[in-house]
Amino acid sequence: MFSTILILVIVVSLLFEFINGFHDTANAIATSVYTRALTAKQAILLAAIMNFCGALVSEKVAMTISTGLVDIQLKQYVILSALIAAIIWNLITWWKGIPSSSSHALIGGLIGATIVYTWSFEHIVWSGVLEKVVIPLFTSPIIGFICGFFFMKLIFIAFAGWSQGKVNKLFLKLQIFSAALIAYSHGNNDAQKTMGIMTLALITGGVLESGSGIPLWIKVACAVTMATGTSIGGWKIMKTMGGGVTKLQPASGFAAQTGAALVIESMSFFGAPVSTTHVITTAIMGAGSVKRLSAVKWAIAESIVTAWVITLPITMCLGGIAAFIIGRLIMFL
C-alpha cells in the first residue's frame, strides 16, 4: 500500500528530478549555445529528448543508490530529508549560477540523514561510498580534463592545414551530435539517482522487494520529469559553463562534449553515480588549455572546484538537520 508519506516522498523525488533537469541542462547544452551551433530553444529541445532516451537505458547507477550506500531499512522521512537537502543545495547553487553536482547533493543528503536517523556511522556502506562516490568524484573530473585536452589536441593535428572558417563550419555541425551525446549520457547517469531513491522508498515502504530492479513506471516518470525540467533550461549556469571558464570555439566545444560524454558513459557502465557538471567543466578546461593554459579562467574554475568539494559535507549537514527536525515533528504529531 502507498502510505501518505510514501506518496510525498515520490512527489518530492520527482520535484528533485525536475530541478535536476533545469539545474544540469546547462551542462549538456551550454557549449553548443555559446558557440552558436544551436539556438537555445533547439539545444533545450535536443537535450530534453536525449535526456529522456538516456534515462530509460540502464539501471546500474539506480541500483547503487538504492542498495549500495546504506545497509539499514530507512523510514520514509529519512529519504524525504535527503531529497530536501539536495533540493535546497541545488536551488542555492542555481540561484548563484554555480555549476554543482545534483548527484553528490542527493548522496550527501542521504548519508547525513541516515547518520542522524541511526545516531551512528555504522549503517553507511563506506566501501560503497568510497568506490562508487568518492573515488569517481575525484577521478572523473581528472579524466574529463584529459579527454577534453586529448580530443582538442587531435583536432589541432588533424585539421592543421584548414582555415579557421572551414574548421568552424564543420564543427558547428558536429557539435549537434556531441550535444546529443552528452545529453544522452546525462540522462543515463543523472536520472538514475532519482530512480534509485524512489526504489529505495518503495523497498522501505514494503511495496517492492529488495533486488527486484527498477519498475518501468519509475523509469518513465523520472525520464519525463527530467525532460520537462530540461525544457525550462538553466540560463545562469549556462552562462558560466558556456563562456565563463574559457572562450569556446566550435571545435573546442565538440572536444569537450565528446570527451565528457565518453567519461560519463564509462562510469554509468560501472554503476558509478558521477557528476555531469564535474566532467563537462573539466573537459571544457582541458579543451581550452590546449592552446595555452592562460586561456582558462582559473579563478572561476577555482570557485567551481570549491563548490564541488563542499557539496558533500554541506548536504550531509542539511540532510542531518532535515532528518532531525522532521523526526521530532513526527514524534509530536
N, C-alpha and C positions, 0 to 999 in steps of 0.2 A: 504494500500500500504506500502511496505517496503522501507523506505527512506534510503539514503546513511548512515546517522548517525545511524539509527536503525540496519542496517546490520553490521556496525562497532561495535556497542555495542554487538551484538550477537557473532561476531568473537572474540572480546576481552573476552567475558564471557566464551567462550569455551577454550580460551588460559588460563584463570584463572583456569578452571576446570582441564585442562591438568597439570598445575603446581601444583594444589592441589593434583592430583594423585601421582606425584613423590615426592612431599613435605611430604605428610602424609602417603604414603605407609609404611614407616618405622615403623609407629605406630602400624600397624597391624601385620607386619611380623618379626620385629627385634628380638623379644624373641625367635621365632621358629628357626631363623637362628643362633642366638647366642648359643642356647642350642644344635644345630645340629639336631633338629627334622626334619628339611627340609633344603635342599640346597637353596642357594639364588635364583636360577632360578626356582626351584619348588615353593618356597614361593611367588615369584613375580607372577607366573602364577596363583597360587591359589588365591592370593589377587585380581588379575585383574578380574578373573571370578566372585568371590564373591562380589567385588565392583559393578560390572555390575548388578548382580542379585538384590543386595540391593537397588540400585538406582531406580529400576523400581517398587518397592513395595508400597510406600506411597507418599503422597504429603503434609502432615500436616506441616512439617518444611518449605517446599517451600511456603506455604500459609502465614506462619508467616512472612517470609522475604518480600513477595510481597505485603502484605496488612496490616501487623501488626506493622510496625515501623515508617512509615511516613503517614501523613493524607493529603498530597497535591500532585497534579499531577506534577511530575517532568519532566523536559526536559531531552532529551536523554543524553546530555553531562554531566549531573549531575550523572547519573548512570554510564557512562563511567569513570568519575572521581573516583567514589567509587571502580571500578574494578582496575583502575591504581594504586590506593593507596594500595589495597590488594596485587596486584602482586609485587609491589616494596618491600613491607614488607616480603612477602613470599620468594622472591629471596635473600634478605639480610639475613634472618634467616637461609635459606637453605645453603647459602654460608658459614655462620659461624657455621653450624652444630647444631643450637639451635632448639629444638622442640618448635614450636609456633603454635598458632591457626589460621588456614586459615579462620575459621568461624568468629571469632571475628575481624580479619583483614578486612573482607568484610563488616561486620556490622559497624565497626568503620569508614571505608571509606564512607559508605552510610550516616551515621549520620553527619560526618564532611562536606561532600559535600552538603547535604541538608541545613545545617545551613548557609553555605556561600552563597548558591543559594538564600535563602529566607532572609538572614541577620536577622535571628530570631531563637529563640529556640522553638517557639510556635508550629511548624509543625512536631516536633518529638513526636511520641506517647510514652511519657516517661513511662507510665504504662506498655506498651508492652515491652519496653526496659528493664524495671526493672524485670517484671515477666518472660519474655522469654529469656533474655540475661544475665542481671547482677546476678540475683539470681542463675540460673544454672551455671554461671561462677564460683561462689564460692562454691556452694553445690555439684556439680557433682564431682569435684576432691576429696572432703572430703569423699563422698560416695564411690568413686573409691578406695580410700585408705582403707576404712573399709571393702569393699568387697574383695579386694586382701588379706588383713590380715585374714579375716574370712575364705575364701576358703583354704588358706595355713594352717591355724590352724586345719581345718577339715581334711586336708590331713595328717598332722602330727599325729593326733589322730587315724585316720582310718588305717594308714599304719605303725604304731609304731613298729610292730613286723617284718617288712620286712627289707631285706638288702638294702643298698643304690643302689647296682647294679640292683636289681629287680625292685625297685621303678623307677629308671631312665629309664629302658627298657619299663615299662608300660606307663609312662608319655611322653616319646618320641613319642609314637603312639597317645596318647590322644591329644597331642599338635597340631596335624594336624587338628583335629576337632575344637579346641579352636581358632586356627589361622583362619580357615574358618569362624567361628562365628564372630570374631572381624572384619574381613574384610567385611563381610556382613553388620554388624551394621554400619561400617564406610561409606559404600556406601549408606545405608538407611538414614543416617543423613547428612553427608557432601555433597553428590552430590546434595541434595535438595536445598542447599543455592544458587547454581548457577541456578538451575531451577527457583527459586523464583525471582532472579534478572532478568533473561531473560523474565519471565512472566510479571514482573513489567515494563520492557522496552516495551513489546508488548501492555500492557494496556495504558501506557503513549503515545505510538505511534498511538493509535487508532485502532490497529489491533485486539485487544482482549478486550472483556468486563470484567470489574472487577467482580470477584466472579465466573467466568466461569470455574475455575480449571486450571490444568496444561496440555497443549496439549501433546499428546503422542509423537510427534516428538521431543519436548524439552526433555522429559524423556529419549528417546533413544539416542539423541545427547549427553546429559550430561553423560549418562551411558557409552557410547562408548568412549568418550573423557577421562573420569576419568580412565577407564580401560587401555587406551593407555598410559596415564601418569604413571599409576601404573607399567606398563611393563618396564618403564625406571628405576624405583627404586630410593630411596633416601639414598645413601650409607653413607653420612656424618652423617645424623640424625640417621640412623640405628646404627651406632657405639655408639652414645650417649645413645640411648634408650636400646640397647641390652646389653651393659656391663658397660656403664659409670655411671649409677645411683646405681646399686648394682650387685653383682655377681649372675647370674641366674643359676638355675638348671632346668631340665625339669619340675619338679613338681611346682616350683615357677612360671615358665613361664606359665604353664597351669592355675594356680590360678589367675595370673594377667590378662591374656587374657579373661578368663571366667568371672571374676568379672567385668572387664571393659565393655565387650560386653553386659552384663545384664543391666548395668547402662545406656549405650548409647541407647539400645533398649527401655528402660523405658522412657527416655527423648524424644525419637523420637515419642513414642506413644502420648505424651502430646504436640507435636509440638514444643519442645524447641530445638533450634539450639545449641548444646553443642560441645565442642572440644574433638575430639578423642584423641588428643595429651594430653590434661589435664588429662583425665580419665585414659588412659592406663599408663601414667607416674606415677600417684599417686597409681594406682593399683600395679605397679611394686614395688614402695616404700613400700606399705603395705605388700605385699608378702615377700619382702626381710627383713622386720623388725621383722618377727615372731621369728626368732632365737635370734636376738639381734639388738638393734637399731643402733649399730655401723656398722652393715653390709651395711647400706645405706650411700652412699657418699653424705652427706648433703650439702657440699659446691657446688657440681654440681647441686644438687636439688634446692639449693637457686638461682643459676643463671637461672635455668629453670623457677622457680616461678616468678622471676623478669621479664622475657620475657613475661610471661602471663599477669602480672599486667600492663606493659607498652604498650601492643599491642593495646588496645582500644584507649587510648589517642594519641598515635603516629599515628595510621592510621586515626583517626579523623582529625588530623592536615594535614596529607598527602592528605586526601580526600578534605579538605577545600582548600588547596593550589592548587591542581589539578583543582578543580572547578573554582577557581578564575582565574587561568591562561587560561584555555580553554574558559571560559566565555568571557574574554577580547579579546582573539584571534577571537572568533566568531563575536564579535562586530565590529572588524576592517576588517573582510573579506566581 
